[in-house]
Amino acid sequence: MKHTVFRGFRIIGIAAIGSILTLAILMAFQLLTFQSPFYKAYQSFNWVYSHYLTPIPEEQLVDGAIQGMLATLQDPYSTYIRANADEAADHRETALGEIEGIGADIRAEGGHIVVISPVEGSPAAKAGLLPNDILLAADDYRLEGLSVEEAAKYIRGPKGSELSLQVRRNGLQHDFTLTMIRDTIPTETVTVKTLPNNIAVIRISEFAGTTGQQFDEVMANLRTEEISGLILDLRMNPGGLFHEGIAVSSHFVPEGELIALQANREGEMERFVSNRPSTVDIPAAVLVDEGTASTAEVVAGALRESAGLPLIGSQTFGKGVGQTAHFFPDGSMMKYTDVEMLNPKGTHFHHIGLTPDIEVTLPDYATLPHLQLTETYGNGDQGQEIRILQQYLEALGYEPGRTDGVFDAVTADAVAKFQEDQAIEVNGLLDADTVLAMSDQLKRQIQENDTQLDKAIDVILNTLR
């Protein structure tokens, strides 16, 4: 994304002062002219400020006017954040890769607060929040109908504090609750692991202010190893800073070749090209999913269209517009959409997403809510936790007999069998030890059955043969 900082005016000489005064007089004249659209705004402000039953601070009225103006755009990515609001500070900190909270990008859509993607390693990701989850409530506060800024007031909180989110997920019959502890979001956005077959997997969790530099260091280290293939994992990457995506793409796209286009309101295209010789000369592939958004989609599209790499996974999110952020002297911030981002061949992906060259889905159990225990359950109990427990048992190969949230003797037998296999106390109850073991086992099973990663490895190995 582009980030423009409001720096104020620099007055140079008497002529400049005179010009500014003249401009101010002309603007005031236009404002007070009945034919001017600004007349209504001025009069409305004046009437409310001067005569409303309860005195209202002028800052509050101005903030409301700006929020209302942006609301008419019906664009979930154009927002205004008041002075001293935590979200304005977050926007500054994101450029440095430093931020506190739950670590999830959200948008307002159709009266709902919807998750774009959680940040890897964040409280939101650890709790099991997924792209396109609808956040119904934060603790006791309903979020329907709120703006992103309004919802963020209830979602945010000091590090170490607890937050309960009521969540609705497509494909699940019942809403559920996730509890998480707010924390500092990890600043290390690039991680790498080398598989036994000498294929390196580089994971980028988001594009923050240090991502390009971190990627440079990872690539420099890999060049000292005998790596035969490379997988770039952009799954669950909500995007971030546009120029950092260009920096990463330049490692794959030949120097001078197109990485992305940005179109402004006049349709003028700004071209962004690779500014360095490509450093990747081994077979490579890119992993994407429904959490791959914005700058991550720019990178994925560039690597496919200008570097010839296959995209593997599922349809991406589809955020193909960029915003400029203006920070005002009082600490408030306005962000509005001003460009559309396109892939090198002019491919539009806003509201569409990118369709992988090889579509591969994860097992259904990968989308199960995290099992979070509030009490111990046994035969005869009913509830949401028991319904999720039964789905976990089914996914792990233990037949619960039913998945409707009623804990019966068959479910108890399945729990007891699981406890026996895990060498924990066999009591047939859903208790803390059982929940922890079951969550760890399912997480391990998901990692061991990463069908998308397995396919990418197959593609690279076939290329090497």
N, C-alpha and C positions, 0 to 999 in steps of 0.2 A: 504494500500500500504506500501511497505518498503521505508524508506528514509535514505540513507546513506550519511553522510557528509564527504567531502574531508578535511582532517585535515593536510595534508602535511607530511613531513618525520621528524623523530627524529633521529639525528645522534649520535651514541654512539661510541666514541673512534676512534683511528687511523685506526683500521682494517675495521670499517664500512665505513670510508671515502675512504679508498683504494678500497673497494668492489664497492662502488658507482662510483668512477672514472673509474674503469675497465669496469663496466657495460656500462657507458656512451661511452667509447671508442669503445666497441664492437657494441653498437647500431649505433654509427656514421659510423663505418666501413660497417655495413650491409646496412645502409641508402644510402651510396654512391656506393654500389656495383650494377653494372648494372642489375644483376639478381634479385635484390630485388624489390618487388612491391612498396616499399616506395621510390624507386629511382625516379619514375615518379612524385610522389607527391612533393618530394623535388625540382626536377628540375622545375616543373610547378610553384611552389611558387617562386623560385629564378628568373625565367624568367619574370614573371608578376611583381614581386616586383621591379626588377631592370630595366625593359625596357618598361613597359606599358606607353602609351603616357601621361597619367595623374597619378602622384604619388598616390599610395594607401597605407594607413597605414597597417602595418603588422597584427595588431589585426583584421582588417576587413577581410583580406585574411584568417586568421586562423578561424575566426568565420564562414566564408562562406564554408570553407573546411569541418568543423564539420557538419554544416547544410546539406551540400550535401551528406556526408556519411550517416547521419541518414535518409535522403530522400530516399536513395536507399532501405531502409528497407520496404518502403510503409506501415508503421505502424503509424496510426494517434496519437498514444500514446507515441511515441518516439520522443522527441523534444530537441532542444538546445535553450537556452535563453541567450542572450548576457549579458555582464557585465553591471550593472546599469539599466538593463531593469526592468520595474515595475513587470513583470510577475515572475521574479526570487524572488523578495521580497514577492510577493503573495504566492509563494510556501512555503516559510519559515513561513509566517504568518498563512497559513492554518493549520499548525501543532498546532498553538496556538488557533485556532478558531477565528482569527482576520484577516479581509480582507476588502478592499474597492473595489468598482466597481459596476457592474450591477448585479452580483450574478448569473451567468449562466456558467455551464461547457460546453465547445464546443470541437468539433473535426473537422479535415479536412478529407473529404471523397468525392471522385469522383470530385474533383475540387471545392467543395462547403464547406462552413463553416456551420456545423450542430450542433444544440443544443442537448446535452445529457440530461440535465435537469436543470431547474432554481432552485435556493435555495429558500425555503419558506421564505416569508417576505422580499425578496430582491426586488430591483427595477424591475428586469426582471420578477419576478413572479407577482408583482403587475400590471405590464403593460400587462400581459397576454401571455408571451412567454411560449411555450410548448415544450416538448421533440420532437425531429425530425423536428422541424422548421428549414428551411434553411434561413440563413442570407445572403441576396443578397447585401446589402449596409449598411454602417454605416455613417450617415449624407450623404455627397456627394461622399464617397469613395466606389467603387465597391470592393466586397470581393471575387469574383470568382477567383479561381486559387491561392489564398494566403495560406500560412501556418498558423497554429494557432497563432504563434508568430506575424506574419505580420498582421493578422486580429486584434489581440488583441491591436495593437498600435492604431488602429482607434476606437475600441470599448471602450477602457479605457479612463479615463480622471479624472480630480479632482472632489472630492466630491462637489455636488451642481451644477455641469455642466449638460447640457441637451444633450441627445443623441437620434437621430431618426434612427430606424432600419427598413429597407425594408425587409419584411418577405414573404416567400413562405411556405404555409401549405398544406400538403396532404389532399385532399378532398374538398378544396376550389378552385373555378375556377379562382380567381383573387388574385394577390399579394396585400399586404397591408402594412401600416406603423404603427409602434408602437413608441411612444415617452416616454422617461423615464428620471428621474433625478438620476444621479449617487450618491451613498450613501455608508455608512458603512454597510456591510452585518451583519445581526444579529449574535451574538456569542452564543446565547442560542439555542442549537440544539435539546433539548428535552423539549417537553411541554406535559401536561396531562390535560384531562378534564374528569369529571365523569358524566355519563348520568343518567337520573332519575331512570333507572332500575338497578342502582349500577354496571354498566359495565364501567370500566375505558378505555379510549382511549389514548394511549401514542403515540405521533407523534415524529418521529426522522427525521429532515430535511436533515441532512448530518452527516457524522462521522468525526468530528474534534477532536482536541486534548483534549477537556474536555468532550466529549460525554459520555464516560464510567462513569466518576465521576457524571455527571448530572443524568444519568440513575440510578446509585446507590441511589442518594438522592430521586429521584421520587419513586423508589420501597420501600425505607425505609418509606416514608410518606404514601404510599398506604397500607402498612402493619398495620397501625394504624386505617384504615378505614374498613368498612364492604363492601369490594368489592367482587362481586360474579363472575365477568368475566373480561377478559382483551383482548383488541384489540391493536396490535402493528401496527401502520400505517407507512409503508415505501414507500408510494406513493410519486412520485416526489423527491426521494432521490437519488442524483447522486453518492453516495458512499463516499469515503474519506479514512481515515486511517484504514488499515486492523486490527491492534491490538485493535482499539476501537470497531470494529465489533465483535471481539472475546470476549471482555469484556462484551458487551451487550448480546451476545448469551449465555454466561455462566450462566446468570440468568434463562434460560429456559432449557438448556441441562444438564442432570445429570453429576455430577463431574466425570471426567475421560473419558467421552464419546466424540467421535470425533465431531468437529465442521467444520473443513475444511481441505483440502489438498492443498499443493502447489507443482507443478511439475516443475523442472528446465529443462534445455536443454538436460541433459543426461537422463531425465525420472525419476530421483530420486524424491521420494515423502517426503515432510516434513509434519508431522502431527501436527495439532493444536487441543487440547482437552480442554474441560471445566475445569477450575481450581478452581471451587467452587461448593458447593452444590446448586442445583437449588432453586430459591426463588419463583417460580411460581407454585402453587399447585391448581389453579382454571382453569376452562375452558378458553382457549385462542385461538385466530386466528390472522392471519397476512394479512394485506392489501398490495397489490402490483399493479403496473401499468407499462406502457411503460416508465415511468421516473425512475423506480427502477433499479439502475445500480451498477455494480462493488461490493464494499463491502456490499452494501444493498442486493445484490443478494446472496452474501455469507451467510449473516445472515438469509435471507428468506429460502435458501436451507437447512441450518443447523437446523432451527426450524421445518422444515417439515420432514427432514430425520432422525434427532436424537432426536427430542422432540415430534414428531407426531402431529404437529399443521397444520391445513389446510391453504393453500394459497388461498386468495379470491381476485378477481379483473381481470386484463388483463395481457397479456404476457409482461414479463419484457424486459429490454433493450438488454441485452446480451453482457456485458463487463466482460469477465472472465479472464483477464490478469492483472498482477500487474507490477509496475515499480519501479526501484530504481533511486533515484535522487542523483547526485553528485554535490555539490557546490564547485566551484573552488575559490582559494584565491582572484581572481579579482572580485568576485561577480557573475560571470556567472554560469549557471546551465545546466547540461545535464541529461535528463531523458530518460531511455530506458526500454523496456519490457524485463523482465528476468524470469518471472514465469507465469504459468497458474494456476488459482485458480479453484478448483473442490469442489463440495459439498461432504458430508461424504460418500455417496455410490459410489463415483467416477464419479458423474454426471458432464459432460461437459456442460457449458452454454455459452461459448464465441461464439458470432455471432448467438446464438440460443435463449437465454433467458430462463426463467422458465415459464412453462405453469401452471397457477393456477389450483388447485383442483376444484374450483368452479369459472367458468368464468362469470364475470358480467361487462358490459360496462356502462359508464355514458351516460346520454342523449346527443343527438347530439349537442344540444346548448351549452354544456360545452366546446366545442372547438372553439366557435365563438371568433373572435378577439375582444379585448377591443375597445369600441367605444370612439374615441378620436377626439374632435371637434376642427376644425381650423377656422370655421366661422359659421354663421347662415344660414340654408337652408330652402327653402320653395317650394311651388308648381312651377314646371317647371325646378327646378335645377336637375343636374345629377352628379354622382360621387361615389367614393368608400365609403365614409362615409354614403351616403344615402343607398347604397346596404346593408351595415352592419346594419344600422338603421332598414331597412325593415325586416331583419332576426331577429333582437331583438324583434320587434313588433310581428312577427309570433310566436317566442318562448314564449312570454309572453301572448299569446292568443288574440292579437289584429290583425285583418286581414288587411294587408297593400295593398292587391290587386295585388302586384307584388314584386319581389325581384331582379330586374335587375338594380337597381341604378337610376331609373327615378322617381322623386318625383312628383306624380300626385295628383288629388283631393281625391282619395281613401286613399292614404297614409296620406294625410293631415288630413282626418277624423279620421284615426286610431290614429295618433299622438294626436289629440284633445281629443279623448276619453281617452287615457292614461293620459294626463295632467289633465283631469277632475277627474279621479279616484285617482290621486296622490295629488290633491288639490294644483296644481301649476297653473300659468297663462295659460289659454286656448287660444292659438293663432294658433295652427296647424303648428307651426314652429319647426324645429330642432335647438334649442338654448341650451345654456350652462346648464340652470336649468333642461331642459328635458333630456339631455344626462346624467347628474349626477343621476337623479332619475331613469332613465332607467337602467343604469349600476348597481346601488345599488339593484334594484329590481331583475335583472337577477342573480346577485351574490347571493342574498338571496334565489332565486329559486333553484340555483345549490346546495347550502348548504342543503336546505330542501329536495332535491331529490337526495341525495347522495346514489345511488342505491347500490354501493359497500359496503359502511358502513352499510346500512340497512340489507344487506344480512349477513354480519359478525355478526351483532347483533342477527339476526334470528338463525344463527348456534349456537351461544353460549346459547341462551335461550332454544333452543331445547335440547341441551346437559344437561341443568339444570333440565329439566322436568323429 
